[in-house]
């Protein structure tokens, strides 16, 4: 017979940590937004605000996954998003 442990592990089989998924989501959303148009309009601002709310609730819901290393990586990724914004606007 198959043990019950196999079925219990199957639920979390993707092995991607929640902080990494949050960073990937931030970069995907921001890269789509930055490539839309050269001027900042209300849609851009609304989407950034909604992304910030999503980040807040995601971190709050998964606070046990965020240790010191993950928080440092998250802050560095936010700084990378700011640099990415200026590089895209500059045309590089």
Buried (B, 14 or more C-beta within 10 A) or exposed (E): EEEEEEEEEEEEEEEEBBBBEBBEBBBEBBEEBBEEEEEEEEEBEEBBEEBEEBBEEBBEEBEEBBEEEBEEBBEEBEEBBEEBBEEBEEEE
